[in-house]
Amino acid sequence: VEWPSNHVPFYPCMAVAHGSIFLGGLTVNKSDPTSTDTVIFSRSLEASSGRKTSATWKPLSRQQKLDDDAMPKDRMAILPDPNNASLLYLAGNGGHIAFRVNLESGDWTPLVGADTVDNSQPHCDCRSLAFNAELN
């Protein structure tokens, strides 16, 4: 995986679903510890099996920053939708709490306010995402 120039990840995380592996991390610039960013990659599981393949790690399109306080201490979360291979859920911190990412269109939809059944939002430093037993 090639992280952004001069950036290294802190607390990277991964998830596996629907024949793909997702790897993400909040990153910090080695020369400027207040310069943080976010990178999420995907790759087919076949490419990770050790067999020769042309598949490589690809960054998600139109990435959003999931860290808004520029302090390299926070974690993120990745959760693929169990029923829809086109959807991925991501959580960060601060004002970048949670997103639903459409992997086909590249659209990132914030999961706060009007996008919830009760007009709410998760706590500002949520790092755990899960589906209930009914996969909701």
N, CA, C and O atoms as a GROMACS GRO file, in nm:
protein
  544
    1VAL      N    1   0.085  -0.118   0.000
    1VAL     CA    2   0.000   0.000   0.000
    1VAL      C    3   0.089   0.124   0.000
    1VAL      O    4   0.186   0.132   0.075
    2GLU      N    5   0.055   0.218  -0.085
    2GLU     CA    6   0.128   0.344  -0.087
    2GLU      C    7   0.043   0.452  -0.021
    2GLU      O    8  -0.056   0.498  -0.077
    3TRP      N    9   0.084   0.492   0.099
    3TRP     CA   10   0.015   0.598   0.171
    3TRP      C   11   0.054   0.731   0.106
    3TRP      O   12   0.153   0.737   0.034
    4PRO      N   13  -0.022   0.838   0.132
    4PRO     CA   14   0.010   0.968   0.070
    4PRO      C   15   0.154   1.009   0.102
    4PRO      O   16   0.212   0.968   0.203
    5SER      N   17   0.211   1.090   0.015
    5SER     CA   18   0.349   1.134   0.027
    5SER      C   19   0.380   1.186   0.166
    5SER      O   20   0.312   1.275   0.218
    6ASN      N   21   0.485   1.130   0.226
    6ASN     CA   22   0.536   1.169   0.357
    6ASN      C   23   0.437   1.146   0.471
    6ASN      O   24   0.460   1.194   0.582
    7HIS      N   25   0.328   1.073   0.447
    7HIS     CA   26   0.230   1.044   0.551
    7HIS      C   27   0.243   0.898   0.595
    7HIS      O   28   0.273   0.810   0.514
    8VAL      N   29   0.220   0.874   0.723
    8VAL     CA   30   0.218   0.738   0.776
    8VAL      C   31   0.085   0.720   0.851
    8VAL      O   32   0.034   0.815   0.911
    9PRO      N   33   0.030   0.598   0.847
    9PRO     CA   34  -0.097   0.576   0.917
    9PRO      C   35  -0.075   0.557   1.067
    9PRO      O   36   0.030   0.509   1.110
   10PHE      N   37  -0.175   0.594   1.144
   10PHE     CA   38  -0.177   0.559   1.285
   10PHE      C   39  -0.310   0.487   1.310
   10PHE      O   40  -0.414   0.532   1.262
   11TYR      N   41  -0.306   0.378   1.382
   11TYR     CA   42  -0.422   0.293   1.409
   11TYR      C   43  -0.496   0.253   1.281
   11TYR      O   44  -0.616   0.278   1.272
   12PRO      N   45  -0.430   0.192   1.183
   12PRO     CA   46  -0.503   0.149   1.063
   12PRO      C   47  -0.605   0.042   1.099
   12PRO      O   48  -0.591  -0.027   1.200
   13CYS      N   49  -0.709   0.028   1.017
   13CYS     CA   50  -0.810  -0.074   1.040
   13CYS      C   51  -0.847  -0.140   0.908
   13CYS      O   52  -0.819  -0.085   0.801
   14MET      N   53  -0.909  -0.257   0.916
   14MET     CA   54  -0.948  -0.326   0.794
   14MET      C   55  -1.078  -0.400   0.815
   14MET      O   56  -1.120  -0.426   0.928
   15ALA      N   57  -1.141  -0.434   0.702
   15ALA     CA   58  -1.264  -0.511   0.702
   15ALA      C   59  -1.266  -0.595   0.575
   15ALA      O   60  -1.208  -0.557   0.473
   16VAL      N   61  -1.334  -0.708   0.582
   16VAL     CA   62  -1.343  -0.800   0.468
   16VAL      C   63  -1.490  -0.831   0.442
   16VAL      O   64  -1.564  -0.861   0.536
   17ALA      N   65  -1.531  -0.824   0.317
   17ALA     CA   66  -1.669  -0.859   0.280
   17ALA      C   67  -1.682  -0.863   0.129
   17ALA      O   68  -1.611  -0.793   0.057
   18HIS      N   69  -1.774  -0.946   0.082
   18HIS     CA   70  -1.812  -0.951  -0.059
   18HIS      C   71  -1.693  -0.966  -0.153
   18HIS      O   72  -1.691  -0.906  -0.261
   19GLY      N   73  -1.594  -1.044  -0.114
   19GLY     CA   74  -1.479  -1.067  -0.201
   19GLY      C   75  -1.378  -0.955  -0.205
   19GLY      O   76  -1.289  -0.954  -0.290
   20SER      N   77  -1.390  -0.859  -0.114
   20SER     CA   78  -1.296  -0.746  -0.110
   20SER      C   79  -1.243  -0.728   0.031
   20SER      O   80  -1.307  -0.765   0.129
   21ILE      N   81  -1.125  -0.669   0.038
   21ILE     CA   82  -1.068  -0.630   0.165
   21ILE      C   83  -1.052  -0.478   0.162
   21ILE      O   84  -1.010  -0.421   0.062
   22PHE      N   85  -1.086  -0.413   0.273
   22PHE     CA   86  -1.078  -0.268   0.285
   22PHE      C   87  -0.975  -0.235   0.393
   22PHE      O   88  -0.978  -0.294   0.501
   23LEU      N   89  -0.887  -0.142   0.364
   23LEU     CA   90  -0.784  -0.100   0.458
   23LEU      C   91  -0.790   0.052   0.466
   23LEU      O   92  -0.787   0.121   0.364
   24GLY      N   93  -0.798   0.102   0.586
   24GLY     CA   94  -0.805   0.247   0.602
   24GLY      C   95  -0.722   0.294   0.718
   24GLY      O   96  -0.686   0.217   0.807
   25GLY      N   97  -0.692   0.420   0.715
   25GLY     CA   98  -0.617   0.477   0.826
   25GLY      C   99  -0.620   0.628   0.822
   25GLY      O  100  -0.619   0.691   0.716
   26LEU      N  101  -0.623   0.685   0.941
   26LEU     CA  102  -0.597   0.827   0.954
   26LEU      C  103  -0.446   0.837   0.946
   26LEU      O  104  -0.375   0.754   1.003
   27THR      N  105  -0.395   0.936   0.876
   27THR     CA  106  -0.251   0.948   0.856
   27THR      C  107  -0.200   1.080   0.910
   27THR      O  108  -0.275   1.176   0.928
   28VAL      N  109  -0.069   1.084   0.936
   28VAL     CA  110  -0.005   1.207   0.982
   28VAL      C  111   0.120   1.229   0.897
   28VAL      O  112   0.190   1.135   0.862
   29ASN      N  113   0.146   1.354   0.866
   29ASN     CA  114   0.264   1.393   0.791
   29ASN      C  115   0.385   1.384   0.884
   29ASN      O  116   0.386   1.444   0.991
   30LYS      N  117   0.487   1.310   0.842
   30LYS     CA  118   0.606   1.291   0.926
   30LYS      C  119   0.678   1.423   0.954
   30LYS      O  120   0.747   1.435   1.055
   31SER      N  121   0.663   1.521   0.866
   31SER     CA  122   0.731   1.650   0.884
   31SER      C  123   0.648   1.752   0.960
   31SER      O  124   0.701   1.850   1.011
   32ASP      N  125   0.516   1.728   0.967
   32ASP     CA  126   0.426   1.822   1.033
   32ASP      C  127   0.317   1.745   1.105
   32ASP      O  128   0.217   1.708   1.042
   33PRO      N  129   0.332   1.719   1.234
   33PRO     CA  130   0.236   1.636   1.306
   33PRO      C  131   0.096   1.695   1.316
   33PRO      O  132   0.005   1.627   1.363
   34THR      N  133   0.076   1.819   1.274
   34THR     CA  134  -0.060   1.874   1.273
   34THR      C  135  -0.128   1.853   1.138
   34THR      O  136  -0.245   1.888   1.122
   35SER      N  137  -0.056   1.795   1.041
   35SER     CA  138  -0.112   1.770   0.908
   35SER      C  139  -0.160   1.625   0.901
   35SER      O  140  -0.081   1.533   0.881
   36THR      N  141  -0.290   1.606   0.917
   36THR     CA  142  -0.348   1.472   0.914
   36THR      C  143  -0.437   1.455   0.792
   36THR      O  144  -0.481   1.553   0.732
   37ASP      N  145  -0.462   1.331   0.755
   37ASP     CA  146  -0.548   1.301   0.640
   37ASP      C  147  -0.610   1.164   0.662
   37ASP      O  148  -0.587   1.101   0.765
   38THR      N  149  -0.687   1.118   0.566
   38THR     CA  150  -0.752   0.988   0.572
   38THR      C  151  -0.735   0.920   0.438
   38THR      O  152  -0.748   0.984   0.333
   39VAL      N  153  -0.706   0.790   0.440
   39VAL     CA  154  -0.699   0.714   0.316
   39VAL      C  155  -0.765   0.579   0.340
   39VAL      O  156  -0.737   0.512   0.439
   40ILE      N  157  -0.854   0.541   0.248
   40ILE     CA  158  -0.917   0.409   0.251
   40ILE      C  159  -0.892   0.343   0.117
   40ILE      O  160  -0.918   0.401   0.012
   41PHE      N  161  -0.840   0.221   0.121
   41PHE     CA  162  -0.810   0.143   0.002
   41PHE      C  163  -0.898   0.020  -0.005
   41PHE      O  164  -0.951  -0.025   0.096
   42SER      N  165  -0.914  -0.034  -0.125
   42SER     CA  166  -0.980  -0.164  -0.141
   42SER      C  167  -0.897  -0.250  -0.235
   42SER      O  168  -0.820  -0.200  -0.316
   43ARG      N  169  -0.917  -0.380  -0.222
   43ARG     CA  170  -0.847  -0.476  -0.306
   43ARG      C  171  -0.927  -0.605  -0.303
   43ARG      O  172  -0.990  -0.637  -0.202
   44SER      N  173  -0.925  -0.679  -0.412
   44SER     CA  174  -0.998  -0.806  -0.414
   44SER      C  175  -0.929  -0.906  -0.322
   44SER      O  176  -0.806  -0.903  -0.308
   45LEU      N  177  -1.006  -0.993  -0.262
   45LEU     CA  178  -0.949  -1.097  -0.176
   45LEU      C  179  -0.861  -1.191  -0.258
   45LEU      O  180  -0.762  -1.244  -0.206
   46GLU      N  181  -0.896  -1.212  -0.382
   46GLU     CA  182  -0.815  -1.297  -0.468
   46GLU      C  183  -0.673  -1.244  -0.476
   46GLU      O  184  -0.577  -1.321  -0.475
   47ALA      N  185  -0.661  -1.112  -0.484
   47ALA     CA  186  -0.528  -1.051  -0.493
   47ALA      C  187  -0.450  -1.070  -0.364
   47ALA      O  188  -0.327  -1.067  -0.364
   48SER      N  189  -0.521  -1.090  -0.253
   48SER     CA  190  -0.455  -1.106  -0.124
   48SER      C  191  -0.427  -1.251  -0.090
   48SER      O  192  -0.372  -1.280   0.016
   49SER      N  193  -0.462  -1.343  -0.178
   49SER     CA  194  -0.449  -1.485  -0.148
   49SER      C  195  -0.310  -1.541  -0.175
   49SER      O  196  -0.284  -1.657  -0.144
   50GLY      N  197  -0.222  -1.462  -0.232
   50GLY     CA  198  -0.089  -1.509  -0.264
   50GLY      C  199  -0.076  -1.555  -0.409
   50GLY      O  200   0.036  -1.577  -0.456
   51ARG      N  201  -0.189  -1.569  -0.480
   51ARG     CA  202  -0.182  -1.604  -0.621
   51ARG      C  203  -0.143  -1.481  -0.702
   51ARG      O  204  -0.177  -1.368  -0.666
   52LYS      N  205  -0.072  -1.502  -0.811
   52LYS     CA  206  -0.034  -1.390  -0.896
   52LYS      C  207  -0.159  -1.332  -0.961
   52LYS      O  208  -0.240  -1.404  -1.019
   53THR      N  209  -0.173  -1.202  -0.950
   53THR     CA  210  -0.287  -1.132  -1.007
   53THR      C  211  -0.247  -0.987  -1.034
   53THR      O  212  -0.149  -0.938  -0.978
   54SER      N  213  -0.321  -0.920  -1.119
   54SER     CA  214  -0.291  -0.780  -1.150
   54SER      C  215  -0.363  -0.684  -1.056
   54SER      O  216  -0.345  -0.563  -1.066
   55ALA      N  217  -0.445  -0.737  -0.966
   55ALA     CA  218  -0.521  -0.650  -0.875
   55ALA      C  219  -0.426  -0.579  -0.778
   55ALA      O  220  -0.332  -0.640  -0.726
   56THR      N  221  -0.450  -0.451  -0.756
   56THR     CA  222  -0.369  -0.372  -0.664
   56THR      C  223  -0.461  -0.300  -0.566
   56THR      O  224  -0.582  -0.297  -0.583
   57TRP      N  225  -0.401  -0.243  -0.464
   57TRP     CA  226  -0.476  -0.160  -0.370
   57TRP      C  227  -0.518  -0.033  -0.443
   57TRP      O  228  -0.436   0.034  -0.505
   58LYS      N  229  -0.646  -0.001  -0.435
   58LYS     CA  230  -0.699   0.119  -0.500
   58LYS      C  231  -0.765   0.208  -0.395
   58LYS      O  232  -0.844   0.161  -0.314
   59PRO      N  233  -0.733   0.337  -0.396
   59PRO     CA  234  -0.800   0.427  -0.301
   59PRO      C  235  -0.947   0.447  -0.341
   59PRO      O  236  -0.979   0.449  -0.460
   60LEU      N  237  -1.034   0.461  -0.242
   60LEU     CA  238  -1.174   0.493  -0.272
   60LEU      C  239  -1.181   0.628  -0.341
   60LEU      O  240  -1.096   0.714  -0.318
   61SER      N  241  -1.282   0.646  -0.426
   61SER     CA  242  -1.295   0.775  -0.493
   61SER      C  243  -1.355   0.879  -0.400
   61SER      O  244  -1.428   0.848  -0.306
   62ARG      N  245  -1.321   1.000  -0.428
   62ARG     CA  246  -1.371   1.119  -0.358
   62ARG      C  247  -1.360   1.106  -0.206
   62ARG      O  248  -1.458   1.129  -0.135
   63GLN      N  249  -1.244   1.070  -0.157
   63GLN     CA  250  -1.225   1.048  -0.013
   63GLN      C  251  -1.253   1.175   0.066
   63GLN      O  252  -1.224   1.286   0.023
   64GLN      N  253  -1.310   1.155   0.183
   64GLN     CA  254  -1.338   1.263   0.277
   64GLN      C  255  -1.240   1.250   0.394
   64GLN      O  256  -1.195   1.140   0.427
   65LYS      N  257  -1.208   1.362   0.454
   65LYS     CA  258  -1.122   1.359   0.573
   65LYS      C  259  -1.207   1.314   0.692
   65LYS      O  260  -1.315   1.368   0.714
   66LEU      N  261  -1.158   1.216   0.768
   66LEU     CA  262  -1.232   1.164   0.883
   66LEU      C  263  -1.171   1.209   1.015
   66LEU      O  264  -1.205   1.155   1.120
   67ASP      N  265  -1.082   1.306   1.011
   67ASP     CA  266  -1.017   1.357   1.131
   67ASP      C  267  -1.015   1.508   1.120
   67ASP      O  268  -0.952   1.562   1.029
   68ASP      N  269  -1.083   1.578   1.211
   68ASP     CA  270  -1.087   1.723   1.196
   68ASP      C  271  -1.014   1.800   1.304
   68ASP      O  272  -1.015   1.924   1.304
   69ASP      N  273  -0.950   1.730   1.398
   69ASP     CA  274  -0.881   1.807   1.502
   69ASP      C  275  -0.729   1.807   1.486
   69ASP      O  276  -0.658   1.862   1.570
   70ALA      N  277  -0.679   1.746   1.378
   70ALA     CA  278  -0.536   1.746   1.344
   70ALA      C  279  -0.448   1.697   1.459
   70ALA      O  280  -0.338   1.747   1.481
   71MET      N  281  -0.499   1.599   1.533
   71MET     CA  282  -0.421   1.540   1.641
   71MET      C  283  -0.409   1.390   1.613
   71MET      O  284  -0.509   1.319   1.622
   72PRO      N  285  -0.290   1.342   1.580
   72PRO     CA  286  -0.275   1.202   1.543
   72PRO      C  287  -0.288   1.107   1.662
   72PRO      O  288  -0.190   1.051   1.711
   73LYS      N  289  -0.413   1.091   1.708
   73LYS     CA  290  -0.441   1.006   1.822
   73LYS      C  291  -0.566   0.923   1.800
   73LYS      O  292  -0.593   0.830   1.875
   74ASP      N  293  -0.642   0.956   1.698
   74ASP     CA  294  -0.774   0.897   1.683
   74ASP      C  295  -0.776   0.776   1.590
   74ASP      O  296  -0.685   0.754   1.511
   75ARG      N  297  -0.881   0.701   1.603
   75ARG     CA  298  -0.903   0.583   1.521
   75ARG      C  299  -1.021   0.608   1.428
   75ARG      O  300  -1.094   0.707   1.442
   76MET      N  301  -1.038   0.518   1.334
   76MET     CA  302  -1.154   0.522   1.246
   76MET      C  303  -1.215   0.383   1.246
   76MET      O  304  -1.158   0.290   1.302
   77ALA      N  305  -1.329   0.367   1.182
   77ALA     CA  306  -1.394   0.237   1.172
   77ALA      C  307  -1.443   0.216   1.029
   77ALA      O  308  -1.484   0.310   0.962
   78ILE      N  309  -1.438   0.090   0.984
   78ILE     CA  310  -1.486   0.051   0.852
   78ILE      C  311  -1.584  -0.064   0.871
   78ILE      O  312  -1.554  -0.160   0.941
   79LEU      N  313  -1.702  -0.053   0.809
   79LEU     CA  314  -1.800  -0.161   0.816
   79LEU      C  315  -1.868  -0.177   0.680
   79LEU      O  316  -1.946  -0.090   0.640
   80PRO      N  317  -1.840  -0.286   0.609
   80PRO     CA  318  -1.912  -0.312   0.484
   80PRO      C  319  -2.056  -0.352   0.513
   80PRO      O  320  -2.084  -0.419   0.613
   81ASP      N  321  -2.147  -0.312   0.426
   81ASP     CA  322  -2.288  -0.352   0.440
   81ASP      C  323  -2.297  -0.502   0.413
   81ASP      O  324  -2.248  -0.548   0.310
   82PRO      N  325  -2.359  -0.580   0.502
   82PRO     CA  326  -2.366  -0.725   0.483
   82PRO      C  327  -2.457  -0.767   0.368
   82PRO      O  328  -2.446  -0.879   0.318
   83ASN      N  329  -2.548  -0.679   0.326
   83ASN     CA  330  -2.644  -0.714   0.221
   83ASN      C  331  -2.619  -0.645   0.089
   83ASN      O  332  -2.679  -0.683  -0.012
   84ASN      N  333  -2.533  -0.545   0.086
   84ASN     CA  334  -2.514  -0.465  -0.034
   84ASN      C  335  -2.365  -0.439  -0.054
   84ASN      O  336  -2.305  -0.359   0.018
   85ALA      N  337  -2.306  -0.506  -0.151
   85ALA     CA  338  -2.161  -0.494  -0.175
   85ALA      C  339  -2.121  -0.354  -0.221
   85ALA      O  340  -2.002  -0.323  -0.226
   86SER      N  341  -2.218  -0.269  -0.254
   86SER     CA  342  -2.188  -0.133  -0.301
   86SER      C  343  -2.181  -0.032  -0.188
   86SER      O  344  -2.147   0.084  -0.211
   87LEU      N  345  -2.212  -0.074  -0.064
   87LEU     CA  346  -2.215   0.021   0.047
   87LEU      C  347  -2.111  -0.011   0.152
   87LEU      O  348  -2.089  -0.127   0.189
   88LEU      N  349  -2.047   0.094   0.200
   88LEU     CA  350  -1.946   0.085   0.304
   88LEU      C  351  -1.975   0.195   0.405
   88LEU      O  352  -2.007   0.307   0.366
   89TYR      N  353  -1.965   0.164   0.533
   89TYR     CA  354  -1.989   0.263   0.638
   89TYR      C  355  -1.856   0.295   0.705
   89TYR      O  356  -1.778   0.206   0.736
   90LEU      N  357  -1.831   0.425   0.728
   90LEU     CA  358  -1.706   0.471   0.786
   90LEU      C  359  -1.735   0.565   0.901
   90LEU      O  360  -1.831   0.642   0.897
   91ALA      N  361  -1.653   0.559   1.004
   91ALA     CA  362  -1.666   0.651   1.118
   91ALA      C  363  -1.530   0.714   1.145
   91ALA      O  364  -1.426   0.649   1.134
   92GLY      N  365  -1.534   0.841   1.182
   92GLY     CA  366  -1.413   0.914   1.216
   92GLY      C  367  -1.431   0.982   1.350
   92GLY      O  368  -1.480   0.922   1.444
   93ASN      N  369  -1.391   1.109   1.359
   93ASN     CA  370  -1.406   1.180   1.484
   93ASN      C  371  -1.445   1.326   1.459
   93ASN      O  372  -1.441   1.375   1.346
   94GLY      N  373  -1.483   1.393   1.567
   94GLY     CA  374  -1.520   1.533   1.558
   94GLY      C  375  -1.637   1.556   1.464
   94GLY      O  376  -1.739   1.487   1.474
   95GLY      N  377  -1.624   1.651   1.374
   95GLY     CA  378  -1.731   1.682   1.280
   95GLY      C  379  -1.742   1.585   1.165
   95GLY      O  380  -1.828   1.600   1.078
   96HIS      N  381  -1.656   1.486   1.161
   96HIS     CA  382  -1.655   1.388   1.054
   96HIS      C  383  -1.694   1.252   1.111
   96HIS      O  384  -1.618   1.155   1.104
   97ILE      N  385  -1.813   1.248   1.168
   97ILE     CA  386  -1.854   1.134   1.250
   97ILE      C  387  -1.873   1.006   1.173
   97ILE      O  388  -1.801   0.909   1.196
   98ALA      N  389  -1.968   1.003   1.081
   98ALA     CA  390  -2.001   0.876   1.014
   98ALA      C  391  -2.055   0.903   0.874
   98ALA      O  392  -2.126   1.001   0.851
   99PHE      N  393  -2.019   0.814   0.781
   99PHE     CA  394  -2.060   0.827   0.642
   99PHE      C  395  -2.103   0.692   0.586
   99PHE      O  396  -2.054   0.587   0.627
  100ARG      N  397  -2.196   0.697   0.493
  100ARG     CA  398  -2.228   0.582   0.409
  100ARG      C  399  -2.166   0.612   0.273
  100ARG      O  400  -2.195   0.716   0.213
  101VAL      N  401  -2.082   0.523   0.225
  101VAL     CA  402  -2.013   0.544   0.098
  101VAL      C  403  -2.069   0.448  -0.005
  101VAL      O  404  -2.072   0.327   0.016
  102ASN      N  405  -2.114   0.503  -0.118
  102ASN     CA  406  -2.157   0.421  -0.230
  102ASN      C  407  -2.034   0.395  -0.315
  102ASN      O  408  -1.983   0.486  -0.380
  103LEU      N  409  -1.986   0.271  -0.315
  103LEU     CA  410  -1.862   0.238  -0.385
  103LEU      C  411  -1.875   0.249  -0.536
  103LEU      O  412  -1.774   0.266  -0.605
  104GLU      N  413  -1.997   0.239  -0.589
  104GLU     CA  414  -2.015   0.251  -0.734
  104GLU      C  415  -2.014   0.396  -0.780
  104GLU      O  416  -1.948   0.429  -0.878
  105SER      N  417  -2.087   0.482  -0.709
  105SER     CA  418  -2.096   0.622  -0.751
  105SER      C  419  -1.985   0.709  -0.689
  105SER      O  420  -1.953   0.815  -0.742
  106GLY      N  421  -1.927   0.663  -0.578
  106GLY     CA  422  -1.827   0.743  -0.508
  106GLY      C  423  -1.888   0.845  -0.414
  106GLY      O  424  -1.815   0.925  -0.355
  107ASP      N  425  -2.021   0.844  -0.398
  107ASP     CA  426  -2.088   0.941  -0.310
  107ASP      C  427  -2.068   0.906  -0.163
  107ASP      O  428  -2.077   0.790  -0.123
  108TRP      N  429  -2.041   1.009  -0.083
  108TRP     CA  430  -2.027   0.997   0.062
  108TRP      C  431  -2.145   1.071   0.123
  108TRP      O  432  -2.159   1.192   0.103
  109THR      N  433  -2.230   1.001   0.198
  109THR     CA  434  -2.347   1.061   0.262
  109THR      C  435  -2.327   1.064   0.413
  109THR      O  436  -2.309   0.958   0.474
  110PRO      N  437  -2.330   1.183   0.476
  110PRO     CA  438  -2.316   1.188   0.622
  110PRO      C  439  -2.432   1.116   0.690
  110PRO      O  440  -2.547   1.129   0.647
  111LEU      N  441  -2.403   1.041   0.795
  111LEU     CA  442  -2.507   0.969   0.868
  111LEU      C  443  -2.546   1.046   0.993
  111LEU      O  444  -2.532   0.997   1.105
  112VAL      N  445  -2.596   1.164   0.973
  112VAL     CA  446  -2.638   1.249   1.084
  112VAL      C  447  -2.767   1.320   1.046
  112VAL      O  448  -2.800   1.334   0.928
  113GLY      N  449  -2.840   1.364   1.148
  113GLY     CA  450  -2.959   1.445   1.126
  113GLY      C  451  -3.064   1.383   1.037
  113GLY      O  452  -3.121   1.280   1.071
  114ALA      N  453  -3.090   1.445   0.923
  114ALA     CA  454  -3.198   1.405   0.834
  114ALA      C  455  -3.181   1.263   0.778
  114ALA      O  456  -3.278   1.206   0.728
  115ASP      N  457  -3.062   1.207   0.784
  115ASP     CA  458  -3.040   1.072   0.732
  115ASP      C  459  -3.063   0.964   0.837
  115ASP      O  460  -3.032   0.847   0.814
  116THR      N  461  -3.118   1.001   0.953
  116THR     CA  462  -3.148   0.904   1.058
  116THR      C  463  -3.298   0.904   1.088
  116THR      O  464  -3.368   1.001   1.058
  117VAL      N  465  -3.347   0.795   1.146
  117VAL     CA  466  -3.491   0.786   1.173
  117VAL      C  467  -3.536   0.882   1.282
  117VAL      O  468  -3.653   0.919   1.286
  118ASP      N  469  -3.444   0.925   1.369
  118ASP     CA  470  -3.483   1.014   1.478
  118ASP      C  471  -3.408   1.148   1.476
  118ASP      O  472  -3.400   1.216   1.578
  119ASN      N  473  -3.353   1.185   1.360
  119ASN     CA  474  -3.284   1.312   1.342
  119ASN      C  475  -3.167   1.329   1.441
  119ASN      O  476  -3.142   1.439   1.490
  120SER      N  477  -3.097   1.219   1.470
  120SER     CA  478  -2.990   1.222   1.568
  120SER      C  479  -2.855   1.205   1.499
  120SER      O  480  -2.845   1.206   1.376
  121GLN      N  481  -2.753   1.191   1.579
  121GLN     CA  482  -2.621   1.161   1.526
  121GLN      C  483  -2.543   1.084   1.633
  121GLN      O  484  -2.574   1.094   1.752
  122PRO      N  485  -2.442   1.006   1.590
  122PRO     CA  486  -2.360   0.934   1.687
  122PRO      C  487  -2.273   1.030   1.767
  122PRO      O  488  -2.257   1.146   1.730
  123HIS      N  489  -2.218   0.982   1.877
  123HIS     CA  490  -2.124   1.061   1.956
  123HIS      C  491  -2.006   1.099   1.867
  123HIS      O  492  -1.971   1.024   1.776
  124CYS      N  493  -1.946   1.213   1.893
  124CYS     CA  494  -1.844   1.268   1.803
  124CYS      C  495  -1.714   1.188   1.793
  124CYS      O  496  -1.630   1.220   1.709
  125ASP      N  497  -1.696   1.087   1.876
  125ASP     CA  498  -1.575   1.007   1.861
  125ASP      C  499  -1.608   0.858   1.855
  125ASP      O  500  -1.538   0.775   1.913
  126CYS      N  501  -1.717   0.826   1.784
  126CYS     CA  502  -1.753   0.685   1.770
  126CYS      C  503  -1.648   0.614   1.687
  126CYS      O  504  -1.600   0.668   1.587
  127ARG      N  505  -1.612   0.494   1.725
  127ARG     CA  506  -1.516   0.416   1.649
  127ARG      C  507  -1.567   0.274   1.627
  127ARG      O  508  -1.497   0.191   1.570
  128SER      N  509  -1.688   0.248   1.674
  128SER     CA  510  -1.743   0.115   1.661
  128SER      C  511  -1.870   0.120   1.577
  128SER      O  512  -1.961   0.197   1.605
  129LEU      N  513  -1.874   0.038   1.475
  129LEU     CA  514  -1.991   0.028   1.391
  129LEU      C  515  -2.034  -0.120   1.390
  129LEU      O  516  -1.949  -0.209   1.389
  130ALA      N  517  -2.165  -0.144   1.390
  130ALA     CA  518  -2.215  -0.283   1.388
  130ALA      C  519  -2.356  -0.284   1.334
  130ALA      O  520  -2.427  -0.183   1.338
  131PHE      N  521  -2.397  -0.398   1.283
  131PHE     CA  522  -2.535  -0.420   1.243
  131PHE      C  523  -2.600  -0.504   1.352
  131PHE      O  524  -2.534  -0.586   1.414
  132ASN      N  525  -2.731  -0.483   1.375
  132ASN     CA  526  -2.799  -0.566   1.474
  132ASN      C  527  -2.829  -0.703   1.415
  132ASN      O  528  -2.796  -0.729   1.299
  133ALA      N  529  -2.891  -0.790   1.491
  133ALA     CA  530  -2.916  -0.928   1.447
  133ALA      C  531  -3.001  -0.934   1.321
  133ALA      O  532  -2.990  -1.030   1.244
  134GLU      N  533  -3.085  -0.835   1.298
  134GLU     CA  534  -3.170  -0.831   1.178
  134GLU      C  535  -3.097  -0.765   1.061
  134GLU      O  536  -3.157  -0.742   0.956
  135LEU      N  537  -2.969  -0.734   1.079
  135LEU     CA  538  -2.884  -0.669   0.979
  135LEU      C  539  -2.933  -0.531   0.941
  135LEU      O  540  -2.930  -0.492   0.824
  136ASN      N  541  -2.979  -0.456   1.041
  136ASN     CA  542  -3.021  -0.316   1.022
  136ASN      C  543  -2.913  -0.225   1.077
  136ASN      O  544  -2.927  -0.103   1.071
   0.00000   0.00000   0.00000
